[in-house]
Amino acid sequence: MDKVAVLTHILKPEVISTLLGGELPVSVIKNNRYISLLTSDALATDRNAEDNSLDYAIQAALTDETRSVILTGPEGSGKTTALEKLVVGWAKGEHFQNFPYVFHFKLRELNSLTGKLSLETLLLHHHGNVPRESLHLILKNPAEVLFVFDDLDQCKQSLDPSAHTLCSDPSQAASMSCLVASLLRGSLLKGAAFVVASRSTGSLKFLSGTMVEVLGFLKPQREAYFNKFFPDLIAAGKARIHMEKTLGFYDICTSPRFCWTVCSVYKSLMDAGAKLPETLSQLYVNILVHLIQSLSLNEASSREFISALGKMASHCLLDQHSSCTEEEMNSFGFQQFLTSVGAFLQVHGDPSERRVFSFHSSLMQEFLLAVSVFCDNSTPAGAEKMLEKHKSHAKFLDLFLSALSEPLQRRPLESLLGELNSDQIMDFKKWFKSNSEQTLKGFHKEKHQHCFHLLHQTQNESLVKEIITPSARIGISYGDLSLQDCVALNYVITCLGELEQLNLYHTGNLTEEQAERLAPTMTLSRKICLSQSSLSAGAVSHLASALSRGITKELDLSHSHLGDEKFKILCAGIRDCKLHTIQLTVCNLTEAMCEDLVSALTSGSSQLCVLDLTFNDIGDQGLTKLCKALQSPLCKLQDLQLHGCKLTAASMDSLSAALSSGQSELREVNLNHNTIGERGVEALCKSLQHPLCKLRSLKFFDSDLTGSCCPHLMAALMSEHCSLSELDLSVNDLGQEGALQLCQALRQPGCRLEKLCLQRCELTEPVFKELSSVLTSGTSRLKSLAVGIHAVGDQGVKHLWDAVAHPSCLLEELDVEMTGLTDACLEDLCAAIRASKTLKTLEMRNNSLTDASVPAIVEVLQDSDNMQEMNLKYNDFSEEALSILDECDKIRY
C-alpha cells in the first residue's frame, strides 16, 4: 500500500478553516497543534501522561480478541482530527505497523456513491493506490487490514444488519450501507480490525467492540491547546484564564472546535486592544459581528440574511432536522445568499449535486434565532408564546434574548444590522421581569437558578436589583449547584451586595472550583448553610478565606463529615472572622483537631460565641484541651454543645476549673448523651457554687445520673452564687428520693431555676405532689416543667393541675406526655386552664384521652386568653373528633 499517497491525500487541504467550523485537521497536524483527547475511562481511572490519551486508548483496545473500537462523542469533540492523526502516524511508521493496510473512509463522503459496488471496487478506488495484483493478498489476510470509518452517524441508510441481506463475497455488488454493515458485522472480510467514530446515535446499538467515550478538552488539554495557538505564553495564559473564568463552566468548552473559535475571537480582540467578552452571549455577539463583516453586505441585506438564518434555525429546531435542502433554503429567503453561507453553515455536496446545509453548532443556531426575533419588524406575537413554541428544543434561546434585550449588549450588532425592533424587545423585557418576579416567589430551585442565568447574561446590575425584591425567596436551598449555576448565583448576589442566607443544604460534593466561584457570595452572606453536604479540601480552603474576609455570622456544617484535616483548614478562617455561631454536628471530628480549635478560639480576633460539637468523638482528652481556651480571656464562647461527644467524669474537673476561672464567658453547656455519672456531676456542681461561674443552662439528658447525684445538685441550686436558670436531667434514674431532694432546693427563695426537665426519671406520685407544693410556694421561679413519661395517672398529674390553678404558680410550659391521663382528668385540666394567668403551652401527647374530652377541651382553649398551644398527638381520638379539634388553631394533633 502506498503510504506516501495516503499522506498526500490526508495532508492536502480541500477547504479553508472557518471561524465556526474549527481548524481543519490537516492544519492542526501540520502546525503541530494536535492535543491528544481525554477519554472517560482515563478520567475515571485517573491515568496520567501518555496513558490518559485517546491514542493510548485505541492502541490498548485493539487486540487479537477485540477487533473493533468505537469512538463516541458530540460533534466538534475532535474525533475526526484524532482519526486523521492516527492514519498519518501509521503512514509515517509511528504506530499500528502490524497492519500493512489501513483504509480511511468518511461516511459523509461515501454517501455520494450511489448505486451498488463491491468491496473490491471500493478498495481499488481508495486513495491508498492499492495495485489490483495485491488485492487478493488483502482479501486473503483480513487480519492485516484496519478500516478507519469516520462520521458513521452520517450514513444516509440504516446500518442495522437486519435491514440488509449481508454479503460475504468481496466481489458481490451491494449498496454502500450494506457493504459497511457487512464489514462491521464480520460477514465480509471477517477478522479485519475497525476504528469507528460516531456521535451517540441509534446506529451504535448495532456495533460490537470496545466503546471509548471521547471527552475532548478538559482544563489540562485546553491549557496545552492555548499555548500552541497563541504566539507567546503570556497572551496564551491571559486568554485561557479569561475563558476558564467566563466560559469554562459550559460543556461546550470540552470541544476542540469551540476552543479554536474562542482562541480566534480572543486573538482578534487582543490584537485590537479590545475588551474580551464576559458572557457566552457577548462571545456570540463578537462572533456574529466578525462573520457579518466578512460578507461585506449592506445593512438591509445583512438584516435580511440574519432573518433567513433565523427561519432556518427555527425550522431545524421545531422539526428536529439537522440539515436543510437547497429548496428549503430558498423558502427561507436564501436565494441571493447561498454563495455566502459557507462562513455560517456547513455545506455538504458540490453545487452540481444536491447540496444540504446545516449549522455548525446548536449554540450558534439558537443565537441566530434570538437575533432574528429582535430583527423581526412585525407586531410581537408574545415572547412567552414564542419561547413555549421552542421550549423543548432550545436550551439557550431565552438566555440569548435576555442579553440582546440590553442596549449595551446588542449595540455592536446594531451598528451592522440597524436598530433592532424596540416593540419586540419591550415585549420580551415585560415577560422577563414578570416571569422572574413570579419565579423567585416560589420554592423551585431549578427555576430560581434559570432566572439567575438570565440575569447573568444581561450583565445589568440595576436590573438584578429591580427584579430581586424583598419578596424573593432566595434563602431556599440551592444545594447541588453546577459550576455554571455557581457563576450565575454569584453574579446576582454580588450585584445585590449582601445576602441574609446562602443555603447550600445537601450539596453532594462542593468542589474547589465551585467554592472558588461562590467565594464572593460567601463573603457577602450573613449565614452559610452547608449541612448534609460534602466539601473537598479545596472548597474548605475557599470557605475559610471567605469567612476571614466576609460578614458571615453563622456557619452550619452539620452532618458534613468534615474530618480533622479539613477542619484544620477551616480554623484559619475561624481565627480571624466575624463568625458568631458554628454548627459542627456529626462532622467526624476527634481529639486531634482540638489544638487547632483552641488556637483559633484564643487568637484574639475570633468572635465565636456558639460552638456545636454534637456527636463528634472528641473524648475527655479533647475537652481537656478545649478547656484551655475556655480559661483564656481571649475566648468569647458562651454556648458549648457537647452532646454525645464520648465524655466521662474524667474531663469534668477541667471543665469545672474553666467555669470557675473567672475568664470563661460560658452561659450554656450541653452534656447530653455522655457518661458523666455522679463524680462528674459533683465536679461541675462545685463550679456552679463558685462566685465567678456565669453558667445559666446545664443539660444532662441521658448522662448516667442516679439519685446519688441529687445531693450535689441540691447543694449547687441552693448556693447563693448559682446562676443556673435551666437544668435538664431527663432520662436519668433519679428516683423518688433524689427528686425529693431537688424539690427542697427548688423551694429556696434563692434558687433561680426557671426551666426544669425531668422526663423519664423514675418519678412517683409523691414527687408530683411535692412539685405541686413547690410551684405554689410563692418562692419558686419555675416557668417551664417537663415531667413526661411517668406512669402516675390522673391522680398523680392532678397535683400539677391544682398547682397550675394556684395564683402563685408561674408556669408557662408544662409537659405531661405519656403520664397515663384519661378522660377522668378533664375537669381538673379545664379548671387549671381557666384559673391560670400564665400557662401558654401544654404537652399531652401519648395519653388516653378519647372523643368524650374533645368538646370541653376545644371550648376551654378558645375561651383562654393566655393559652397558645396544646399538643394532643397520639391520643385515642376518632376521625370525627379530629375534625372537631381542627376547629381550634391552638390544638396540635
N, C-alpha and C positions, 0 to 999 in steps of 0.2 A: 504493500500500500504506500502511496506517495505521501509521506508526511509533510514534505515541503508544500505540496498542493493544498493539503489540509490547512497548514499555517497561513498560506497566502489567502485562502478563501475566508478564514475567520478574521484575519487581521486587516482585511480590506473594508474600509468604511463605505457603507452603501448610502447612508443618510447622515445628516449632521445632528449633533446633540441639541435638544431644546430645553428651555427652562423648566417645563413641566414634565417632559419625557425622561429626564435624567441623563446622566453622562452615558454615552454608548459604551458597551462592554469593551470594544476594541480600544477606545480612548483610555478607559480605566486600566486595561492591561498594558498598553504601550507606554502610558505615562506613570507606570508604577504606582497607581493609586489603589490597587486591589487590597482590600482588607478582608481576611477570611471571616466568614459569618459565624455567629454563635448559634448553637443548636440547643433545644430544650433539654436534651439528655445531658449535655455538657454542663448546663446551668444547674440541673438537679444534682449532679454528682460533684459539682464544684471543681472540675478539672481546670488546669491552667496551661499556659504556654501553648505549644503546638497541639496538645491533646484536647483543647477546647474548641477546635475549629470544625467547620463543615467538611473541609478537605480530609481531616483525620477521620471524621465520622463515616464518610463514604468509603474510604480505603479499609477501615476496620470492619465495615458491614459486608463488603463483597468478599465472600469466602467460597470454598468449594461447595458448602452446603447452601449458602444464601446467594442467589444469583440475581436478585433484584433489590434495588434501593430506590425508595420513593421519597423525593423531597417535597414537602408541603409547606406552604406559606403564602401570605397575601401578596397581591400584585405590588411590585416595587420593592420586595424584600431582598432582591439580589440573586434570585435563583438562576436567571439567565446568564448573568455575568459569571457566577460560580461554575456553571456547566461549561461555558466557553473557556474559562481559565483551566478547567480540568482537561479539556481537549488540547488546549495549547501546551499544557505541561506534558501531556502524553506525546504530542508531536515533537517536542523538544527533548524527549527521552528522560524526563524527570520522574515520572511515575507510571503505573499501570503498564509496564513493559511486558507483563505476562500476556497482554492482549496484542497480538500483531495487527489486529484490525479493529478500528474504532469508527463507528458510523454515527455522525451527529446530525439529527434532524429536528427541525422546528415544525410542530404540527400546524401552526398558523400558516406556514408556507406550503405545507403538503396539502392544505385544503384546496389549493388552486389546481391540484392534479385531479381532473375529472375522469370519469370512465374507469375502466379496470386495467390493472397492470400486475405483473408478477413480482415476487421478491427479487428474482434475478435481475429484472429490468430496473427496479428501484436501486439496487446496489451498483449496477453498472453505470448508472447516470449520477451516482453520488460524486461530490467534488473531490473524493479521495483518489479518483482516477484508477479504479481497480481494473487491471487488464482482464479481458474475457477469459484468458487461459488460466488465471488464478482463481476464477470464480468457484471451480469445483473443489479447490482446497478449502475455501471458506465454508462452503456448504457441507464439506466432509468433516470439518473440525469446528463445530459450533462453539465449543468451549473456549476457542481462541478469539471469539468475537464479542465486542462490547458495543451495545447500542445506547446512545445518549439521546433521549427524547425530551425536548423542551415544549412548554405550552400544551401539555396533554389535555388540559381543560378546554383548550380552544378547538379541539377536534369537532367538526361540524356534526358528524354522525356519532351515534352511540358506540361505545367500546364494550358494551355488555356482551359477553360471549354468547349469551342466549339469543341475541338479536341477529347473529350471523351463523352461516354454515362455515365453521372454521376450516381453514385449509392446512394441509401438511406438506404439500408439494411446492417447492420453491419456484417451479416453472408455471404453476397454476395462476391464472389471472383472477384478480378479485378487487373489490373496492379498497380504497386506501384504509378506511376504518376497519375492514375485515382483516387486512394484512397486519395492521398494528395489533388488533385484538388477538389474532392467531399467534403472533410473536410473543406477546405478553403472557398469553395463556400457556405457551410451551408446545402447542401443537405444530408450530412451524419453527424450524431451526432450534429444536429442543437442546438445552444446555448452554445457550448463549446467555450472556450477562446483560443487565439493563440498569441504567441510572435514569430515572424519570423525574421530571419536575412538573408540579401542578399546583394550582390553587386548591383549597379544600372544597371539593365538589362531589357530586354523586358518583362521578366516574371512579373515584378512589376505591369504592367498595368492591369493585371487580378486580382489584390488584392484590397480589400477594407478594410479600417480601418485607424488608425492614423499612419501617416508616421513620423518616428523620424530619422533625419539625424545625424549620428554619426561623430563628428569631430575628435575624437581621443584625442591627447595630444596637448594642446596649452602650452604656457610658464609655467603657474602655475602647470599644471599636469606633465610637464617634470621635473620641479624642484622637485616635490614630488617623482617622479619615481627615479631620480638620487640619491636622499637622501636615498632611500630604497635599491638601488642597491649597492652603494659603502659602505665599512665598516666604513668610517669616513666622517664627513661632509665637512672637508677641501678638501679631494680628490673629493667628490661629487661636491662641488662648483667649483673647478678648471675645472673638466670635463664638467660640464654643461655650464659654461661661455664660454669655448672654443667652444663647439658645437654651442651655440647660435651665436657666432661671425662668425664662418666659415661655418655653415650648416643651421642655424636656419631659413634662408630665403627660404629654399626649402619646398615645400608642403609635401614631404615625411617625414619630421620631426614630422608631426602630428601622424605618425604611431607608435603605441607602439612596433610593431615588429622591426621597424628600430631603435627605441631608444634602444632596447635590443642589437641589433647588434653594435651600436655605443658604448654603455657602455662596452660591452665585448671587443671590439678592444681597446678602451681607457685604460681600466684597465690593459690589457696585456702590452700595451706600457708604461704606467706609472709605472707598476711594474718593467719593464726592464730599466727604466730611459731613454726611447727613446722619441723623439720629436713627438708631436701629429700632425696629418695631417692638412694642411692649406686649402685644397680644397676638393671637392667631389671626384675628380679623385684620389687624394692622399689617401683618405679613402678607395676607392675600390682597390687601389694597395695593401694596407695593408691587406684588407680582402682576396684578392686573394692569396697573399703570404702565409697567415695563412692556407688557405684551401689546397693549393698545398703541403705545408709542412706536412699537416696531412695525405696525401696519401702515403708518403714515396716512390714515384716513382723516377726513374732516369730522367735525363734531357730530353732525347729523348722521353720517354713515357709521361712525363709531357706536352711537347710541342704537342705531338700527341693528348693527351686528351683535351687540350685547343682548338686545331683546330677542334676537333669533337664538342665541346660545341659551337664554333663559327658557324659551319654549322647548328647546331640545332637552334641557335639564329636567324640566317638569315632566315631559313625556316619558323620559327614561326612568324617572323615579316612580311615577304613578303606574306605568305599565310594566315595571321591573324588566326593562330591556337594557342590556349592556351596550348595545350599539344601534345605529340607525342607518337605513339605506339612503342612497342619494335622492330617491324620490321623497322620502320623509324629510330629508334636509331641505329640499326645495319648498316643502309645505310649511316649514318653519320660517322661511324668508331668507335662505342662504344663497339664492340663485347667483347674486353678484359677488358672494364672498367665499365660494368653495375653494378658490385658489389661495385664500388667506387663512384657512382654518388650521393649517399644519402646526402653527405655534400654540394653538389652544387644544387641539384634539389629536387623537391617534387616528391615522388614516391607513386602512388596510386594503391592499389591492392597487392595481395600476389604473390610471384614468381610462385606459382602453377596456378595462374589465369592470365588473360590478363591484364598486367600492363600498366599504362600510366605515362608519365614523363612530368613535367612542371617546369618552372623557378619560384623561389620564388618571384621575382620582375622584372619589366621591366627594371629597372636601371641596375641590375646585368646582365640581358640578353644583354643589349646594351654594357656594359663594356666588357663582354666576346667576343662579336663580334668585338669590337675595337682591343682587344689584338690579336685576331686570324688574323685580317687583317695584322698586322705587323709581325705575326709569319709565314705568307704565304711566301714560298720561290720561288713562281712562279714570272714571269715577271709582273710588275704592270700593271693593266688594266686601271688605271687612277682614282685618288681619286675622281674627280668630278663625274665621271660616277658611281662609287660605292655609293657615297653619294646620288646622284639623285635617284638611284635604291631603296634606303631605306628611302627616304626623307619623305614620308607621314606617316611613321610608327615609325621612330626612332627620338626621341626628343633630346637625349644627345650624339648620336654617334660621331658627329664632335667635341663636347667638349672633349670627352674622347680621341679621336685621337689626338687633339691638345696637350693635356697633355702628352700623350705617345710618341709624336714626340720629346719631350725634354729628353736628356740623363739622367739628374738628376731624372726626374720623373719615368722613366722606369727601372732605374738601379736595384732596388730590385727584379723586375720580371726577369730581365736578369740573375741574379745570380742563378735562378732556371730553366729558360727556355732556357738559352743560348742567344747569341746576336740576337736581332730581325733583320728583313730584312731591311738593310740600303737603298736599292732601293725603297722599299715601303714607307719608312719614308721620303726620299728625295722627292719622287713624291707628297706625301701629303703636305710637307712643301712648295714646289713650288706652289701648288694650293692655299694653305692657305695664303701665302704672296701676291700673285697676286690678289686673290679674295678680301682680306681685303683692300688692297690699292684702288681697284676699288670701293668697297662698300663705303669707307669713303670719296670718292669724290662726292658721291651722297647726296640726301636730305631725305632719308628714315630712320627715327629714329629707327624703329624696326630692320632694317638691321645693323645700327650702333651698337645698343645695343648687337645684337648677336655677332658681331665682338669683342666687349669688353668682352663678356662672354668667348669666345675662348681664348683671350689673358690672361684673369684672370686664366684660367685653366693651362696655360703654366707656370705661375709664373716666367717669364723671362723678366726682366726689359729692357735688351738691345734689345730684340725682339720688345717690345712695341715701343721703340724709333725709331727702324728701320722701322716699319710699319706706324706709325703715323707721317707723314711728314708734312711740312707746307701747302701742298696742301689739306690735310684732312679737311673736313668741320665739325669740332667738335664744332662749335659755333651754330649749328642748335638747334631748340627747342627739349629738351628731357623731356618735360612735362609728368606727369603721369607715372613716373617710378615705377616699382615694387621694393620691398625691394631687391630682387635678382639683379635687374638692377642697383640699387644704389651701391651695393657692387662691381659689375664689373666696373662701371664707376669710382668709387673712386679708385680702384686699378690702372686703366690705368692713371688717372690724377696724382696720387701720383708718378707713375713711371716717368711721363713727368716732374714733378717738378713745373709746372706753367700752368695756363690756362687763355687765354685772356678773355673769357666769359663763365660762367656757365649759360646756358639758360634753365630754367625750366618753361618757359611760359606755362600758362594754366594747372598747376598741380591741379587736383581736390581736393586732400587732402594730404598735406605733413605731415606725422605723425612724432611723436617724434623719432621713431625708424629709419625711413628713413633719417631724418635730421642728426641723430647721425652717420649713415653710411656715409653720404655725408660731414660731418663736415671737414675732412681733405681736401677735394676738395674745399670746400668753402674758406678755409684759403689760398688756392693757386690760387684763381680766382681774376682777376683784376676787373671784373664786374660780378654781380649776378643779373639775371633777374628772378623775381618771379611774374611778372604781371599776372593778371587774375587768380591768384592762391588762394588757401585756406590753411592756415597754422594752425596747432594745437599750443597750448601754449608751449608744449614741444619742438616743432620744432623751434619756435621763440627763445626759450632759447638757443638751439644749434647754431642757426644763429647768435645770439648776441655774443656768445662765440667765434665763428669763426671770426667774424668781429674784435673783440678785439685782436685776435692772428694773423690775416692774413694780406694780402696785398690788400684787396678789396678797390677800389677807388670809385666804383659806384654801387648803390643798387636800383633796380627798384621793388617796391612793389605795383605799380599802380593797382587799382581795386582788391585788395586782401581782402578788408573789414576786415582789421586787428582789429580795435576797440581799445579803450583806454587801456584796461587791457594788451593786448598783446604788444601794443606799449610801455607801461611802461617797459616790459621785454626787449624789443629791445633797449631801451635807455641805458641800462647797457653796451651794445656793442658800441653804438654811442659815448658814453662818452670818450672812450679810444681806438680809432682805426684810420686807415688811410683813412677813408671814406671821399670822396670829394663831392659826389653828392648822394642825396637820393630822390627818386620819390615816393610820397605817395598819388597820385591822387585817389580819391574815396576809402578811407580806413576806413570810418566810425569813424573818429576822431572828438573829440569835445574839448571844452574848458578845460575839465577835465585833458587832457593829457599835457597841455601846461607847467605846473610846471615841469614835468619830462623832457620835451624837453629843457626848459630853463636851468635846472640843467646840462643836457648833453652838451649844447652849450657853457656853461661857465665853463666847467670843467678844462680848461687849456690844455687839451690834445686832444680835439676834433679838427679835421681838416676840418670839414664840411663847404663847400663854397656854395653849391647849395641845397636849400630846397624847394621841390614842395609839397604844401599842397592843391592843386587844388580840389575843390568840397569836402571839409571837413568842417563841420559846427562848426568852432571854435568861430565864432562870435566876437563881439567887445571886450568882456572880455578876450577871448583867445589871440587876437592880442595884447591887452594892456599888458598882462603877457609876451608875446613874446618880446615885445619892451624892457623889462628889460634886456634881453640877448643882444639885438642889441646895447645897450648903454654900454656894458661891453667890456673892452679891450681884454678879452679872447675869445670873439666870433669872428669867422672868416667868417661869412656869407657874401656872395657877391651877391647872386641871390635868391630872395624870391618870390615864385609863390603863390599868394593868390586868384587865380581865383575861383569865386563862393564860397566864404567862409562865406557868410551871414554877410558881413561887412557893416557898415554905417559910416556916418560922425563922430559918437561918438568916434571912435578909431583913427581917423586921427590925432588928436592933439598929441597922444602918439607916433604915427609913425613919425610925423614931428619932434618931440623932439628928437627921436632916430637918425634920419637922420642928424640933425644939431648938434649932441652932440660932434662930433669930434672923437668919438670912433667907430662909425659904419663904416664897410667896404662895405656896400651895394652899388652895382652898378646897379642892376636891380630889380624893383618891379612890379609885375603884379597884378592889382586890377580889372581885367575884371570881368564882371557879378556880381558886387556888387552894393549897393545903396549908392554911395559916395556923389553925389549931390554937389551943389555949396559950402556949408560950408566945406565939406571935401576937395574939390579942393583948396579952399582958405587956409586951414591949411597946405596942402602939398606944395603949391606954396611959402609959407613963408620959408620953409626949402630949397627949390630949390634956393632961393636967398641968402642962408647962405654960407659964405666962407668955412665952414667945411663940407658941404654936397658934397658927391662924386657920387651921383646918375647919371647914364648915360642913363637909359631906364625906362620909366614910361608908363604903359598901363592902359587905362580907357575904354576899349571896353564895350559898353552896361552898363554904370555905372551911369545912371540917370543924365547925364550932360546936361546943356542947354546953350544958348547963354550968360547967365549971368555969366557963369564960365570963359568966354574968357578974360575979363579984367585981372583977376588974372593970367591966363596962359600967357597972353601977357607981364605982368609985370615981371613974372619969366623968360621968354625966353629972355627978353631984359636986364636982370640983368648981370652984368659983372662976377658974381660968379656962374651963372648957367652953369653946365657942361653937361646938357641933350643933348644927340645926337639922341635919339629915343623917339617918342611920338605917342601913338595910342589913337585916340579919336573916333574911328569908332562906328557906331550905337548909336549916341547921337544926340539930336536935337539942334545942334549948330546954324543952320540957317545962312542966308546971313550976317547979321550984326556981329554975333560972329566970323564967319570965316574971314571976312574982317579985324577984329581986330587982329586975329592971323597973317594975312599976313603982317600987319605993323611990327610985331615983327620979322618975317622971313626976312624982308628987312634989318634989322640992321646988320652991319658988325660983331658985337659981338655975334650974335646968332649962336650957334654951332650945331643946329639941322641938322641931315643928313637923317633921316628917319621919314616920317610923314604919318600916316594913317587916312584918313577922309572918309571912306566908309559909305554910308547911313547916312549923317549928315545934310540932307536938304540943300545942296549947290545949287547955281543957276549959270547961265551963267556969271554974273558979278564976282562971286568968281573965276570961272575958268579963266576969263580974268586977274584978279588980281594975281592969282597964276602964270600965264604966265609971267606977269611983274616981279614978284619976281624971277623966275627962270632965267630970262635974265638980271637981275640987275647987275650981276657981284659980288654981295656980298653974295648971298645965297650959302650955303654949301649942300643943299638938293641933295641926291643921289638916294633916293627912295621915291616915292609918290604914294599913293593909294587913288583914288577918285571915285571908282566904285559905282554903284547903285545910280546914279543920272540921271534923265531924261533930260539931257541938249542937247542931239542930236549931230549931226555932227557939227553944228555951235558952240556949247559950247566947244567941245573937240578940235576944230580947233585951239583954243588959245594955247592949250598944244602942238599940233603938231608944231606950229610956234616956241614955246619955245624950243622944243627938237632940232629943226634945228639950233637954235642960238648957236654961238660958246662959249657963256658964260655959257650955261646950262650944269650942271654937272650930270644930271640924268642918272642913270644906270638901274633903275627899274621903270616902270610906269604901274599902274593898272587902266584901264578904263572899267572894267567889267560892263555890263548892263547899258550903258550910252546912248543907242539908236543909235548906229552907223549903217550906211548903206553903200552901195557901193559908195555913194557920197563923202565919206571921203578918198577914195583910193588915190587920187593924193596927198593930204596933208600928208597922212600917209607915202607913199613911199618917198616923198621928205624929210620928217623928218628923216627916217631911213638912207637915203643916206647921208644926211648932218651931222648927229650926229657922233661924235667920241667916245661917252661914252656909249650910250644906249646898254644894253645887254639883257634885258627881257621885254616883253610886255604881259600884261594880258588883253585879249579881249574876254573873254567868254560872253555868253548870250547877243550877239548883233544880228544885222540883215544883216550881210554880206551874199552875195549869190555867186553862181558859177562864176559870172562875175568878181569877185575880185581875184579869185584864181591864175590865171597865173601871174598877176603882183606881188602879194604877194610872191609867190614862187621865182620869179626872183629876187626881191629886197633882200630877205633874203639870197639867195645863193650868191649874189654879196657882201653882207655886211661882213666885217671882224670882227666887234665887236659884232653884234647881235648873241646871243646864243640860245634864245628860245622865241617863240611866242605861246600863248595858244589861240586857236580858237574854243574850245569846244562850242557846243550848239549855233552855227550859222546856217544859212539856206542853208546848202550845200547838194548837191545830192551825191549819192554813187560814181558817176563818178568823181565828184570834190574831194571827199575824197581820191580817189586813186591817184589823181594828187598831193594833199597835202602830201601824203605818200612818195613822191619822195624827199622831203626835210626833213632831220632829225632834223631840228631846230623847226619844227612845231608840236604842240600837238593838237589833235582834237578829 
